[in-house]
Amino acid sequence: MSVAVTVIGGYLGAGKTTLVNHLLRAADGLRLAVLVNDFGALPIDRDLIVGSDGDTLEISGGCICCSYGSDLMEALLELPRRRPGIDRVLIETSGVALPGMVASAVGLLQDYALDGTVVLADAETVRRQAADAYIGDTITRQLAAADLVILNRCDLVSDAVRDETVQWVEAEAPNGRVVPAERCAVPAELVLGLRSGGDRASNTLRTPGGVAASVLYEAVDLRPDGAVDVERLARALTASGSGVLRAKGFLRDKEGRLVILQVVGRRFEISYAPADATPGALVVIGLRGQLDCAGVGRAAYLSS
């Protein structure tokens, strides 16, 4: 089975490394490999590091962080040999890189599967940066590639400016969903993926730092009765107005096959499930008050 890859992009200072550090703390048994352009000033929090070996940092919980410089493809090809058993890969791009191009490169590798492109944006500066004659094109191209945009540092702007910026980002990221955040405190499930067994209900959602997120986010467990028109359900979950940020689960399709449905932003993927998998709940996450819980439940019912 392919290793899931999440690309984390965004301009300089938007909060990419803060998000990665939070996710490492919230790995919850997942063995993560974090690939970064360059270690620079040691992007991984020191209290997470248990050792180092050349261009590799050993992280607590069985995770690692590797520097790939300019040769990402070689690093990904070498990864299974250097560290077998990795569950997921996070790629932190440089602040001036285009995450869409990185995601396309990942798609060329047989042993990996793109799980989503997450772009960080600074609520205080992103519109000004996008209007800049020198860096504006980079900013808008980064946003355009996003499945999820984490609009970070919303605590530094007024509610009115935050809402205006969310609307602006939604126009710049037509294929993504926008998640307002402070200090990258979003549920780890939005980036790391959802447990397919549905064992994380709305009252167990956690931000990466362990703070309860139920005030901001909610989750719905969908348990379709029998076979499902999986593509129809996926289109409903990614439709405008659904409010769905992330969804994942094992479902039985109309042909009787067990498949995995994954939704990230407005993109979905349906793939065959492992032979030992069993059907369970489809877990759906959205912002509280914006997730159309009734519509999501109705979509699951109509797809059965």
N, C-alpha and C positions, 0 to 999 in steps of 0.2 A: 504494500500500500504506500502511496506517495506521502512524503512529509509535507505538512502544511506550512506555507510561508506567508508571513505578514510583512508588507513593506511599510515602514514608517518614515514619512517625509515631512517637509515643511521648511520654511526659511530659517535662517540663523536666529537663534534665540527664541524660537516659538515654543520650545518645551519638549523636544523629542527625547532628549536624554532623561529628563525628569520622568516622562512616561515609561521609558524602558526600565528605569530603576524601580518604579512602582510595580511594574508587571513582574519583575524578577521576585519581588517580595510576595506577590500574589500567585506565584506559579502553582502552588498547592499540589506538589507532587509531579507536575509536568517537568520534563527535562528539556529546557530551552537552550537553544544556541542563538546568541546575539552576534550578528556580524555588523561591524561599524567600519566606516571609511578609514578612521585612524583613531588611535586611543587618545592622542593629543594630551589634554590635561586630565587624564584618567576619568572617563565619563561614568564609570560604574562606581557607585558609592562604596567607600572603603570597607564599611562594615559588612558588605556582602561578599567581599573577596576572601577566599581561603588560600589562594596560592597563585603563582604565575609561572609560565613556561614560554619564553620567547614572545611570540605575538598572541599568546592565549592567556586569558585570565580564568582561573577556576572560581566559580561562583557557588555559594552555598545552595544546597538542594539539588545538586547534580547538574547544574547549568554551567555553561561556559560563555565567554565573550572572546571573539576573535577579530583581529584587525585584517581587513582584506585590501586596504589601499585602493588601487585602481583595478584589481583583478577579482571581481566578485564571482565570476563564473568558475574560476579555478578554485576559489575558496569553497564554493558549494560542492564542487565535484570531489574535493578532498575531505569534506566534512564527515561522510560516513566512515571513512577509514580512520580518521583521527578520533572520532567520537561516535561509535556505533550506539544505536538506541535512542537517539535524539527524537523527541516527540514533535517539536515545532521549532521553526526558525523565525526570528525577528531580524529584519534588515533595517538598520538605521542609516538612512542616506545622509550625505552631506547637505548642509543648508542650501547650497546652490544647485543641487542635483534635481533632476526631473524624475519623480517616483514612477511615473507612467512608463518611462523607458526601462527602469529597473524591473518593474513588474512584467513587462514584455520579455525581458531576458530570462526571468525565472520560468516563464511559460515554455521556453525552449528545452528545458531540462526534464528528462523522463522521470526522474526519481522525486521530483518536487511538484507541488500544486499550489498555485496562488490562492490564498485564503482571503485576502483583502488588502486594499491600499488605504492606509490611514494617514491623513495629512493634518499636521498641527498648524494652527494660525493664531496669531496674537490679536485679540479683540481690540486692543488699543492702537495697533499700528498697521494692520493688514490692509486697510483701504488706502492709507497713505502710501504704503509700499507699492501697492498695485498701480498707483498713479505715477510712480517714479519712472522717469524715462530710461533709466539704466537697469533697474531690477524688476520693473512691472511685469514684463513678459514672463519672467521666471515664476513670479508669484501666481499669476493667473493660470499658467500651465500646470503648476503644482496642484492647484485647487481643482482644475478640470479633470485630473486623473483620479480623484479621490472617490472611494466608496463611502468613507466616513471622514468628515472634517470635525476635529476637536477644536472648537473655538475657545482657546485657552485665555486665562487672565481676565475673565469676565468680571472679576472683583475690582478691576482697575477702571471700569467704565460705568456709567449710569445705566439703569435698566433700559432707558430709551435708546441709548447708543448701542447697547447690546442687541436689542431687538432689531434695530436698523441694520446692524452688521450681520446678524443672522440672515436677514432677508437678502442682503447683498451677496453673502457667501452662497446662499442657495442658488442664486442666479449664475454665479461663477462655477459652481460645482453641480451641473445638471444631473449627474449620475450618482450623486452622493446624498447622504443625510448629514445634517449639522447637529453637533452635540455641544451645547455651551458647557464650559467647565472652569473651575478654579484650581490652579496648580495640578492640572491633568488628573483630577480626582474623578475618574469615571469607572464604572464597574469593569473589572478585568475581563469579564465575559464578552464585552464588546470587542475586544482586541484578540484575546486568546482563544475565543470560540466557546461554545456552550457544551456542557456535559450532555451527551445525547440521551441519557436516561431520564432527563427531566427532574433531577434531584436538587435543582436550585430554583425554588419557587421565588415569588416576588419578595417574600420576607427574608430571603437569604442572600439577595444580591449584595455584593460588597464592592466598595471602591477599592483600588489597589492598596491603599494604606490601611484597610480593615475597617473603615468607617461605614456605618450602615448607609446604604444608598436608597432606601425605600422611599424617602421623601422626594427624591428627584426622578427615580426610575421605577418602573413596574414590569413584571414579567407575567406571561400567561402560558400555562401548560395546555397544549392542545392534544387531545387523545382521540383521533379519528376512529370511528367504529368500522373496522374492516379496511378494504382496499381504498386507495385514494387516487384521484386524478392529480398527480403531484405537480405537473406543470401548471395546471389551472390554479392550484393553491399558491404556487410560487408567484405567479403573476399577480394574484390578489394581494399577497404580502408586500410586493414591491411597488404596488400602485401608489400614485399620489394620494395623500390623505390617509393612508393606513397608519402612519406614524411608526412603522416598524424600523428599528435600527439594526437588529440582528436576530437571526433565528437559525436553529439547527435541530435536527432530529432524524431518527430512522423511521421510515414509513414503508408500507407495502403498496406498490403501485397497482394499476388496473390489470397488469399482466401477471401479477403475483410475485414480482421480484422485490426483494428488500433493497431499498435505496437510501442514500443520505441526501437530505435536502439542506442546503446551506444558503442563507440569505445574509448579505452584507450591503447595507444601504439599498440601492435600487438594482443591485445585481444578484442573481441567484445561480446556483449550480446544483445539478442533480447527478449523482454518481452511484455506482454499485457499492453496496455495503459489504464489509468483510463477511466471510462465510459464517463466523461465529457470533455475528451481531444478532440482536433481537429487537423487534419493534418496541418503541417506547414513545414518550411524549415528544412533541415538537415544542421546544421552548422558544418563546418569542419575547424580545425585550424592546421597550420603547420608553420615551420620556413620559413621566406621569402627567396625565391630562391631555397628552397628544396621541398616545397609543389608542387606536380605535379597538378596544377590547371586544366590543359586541360585533363589529365588522369582521375582525380576525376570526372569532368563533364561528360566525356565520359562513365565512369562506371555507373553513375546515369542514363544516357540515355539508355545504353544497358540493364540495369536492369528493365526498365519500360516496 
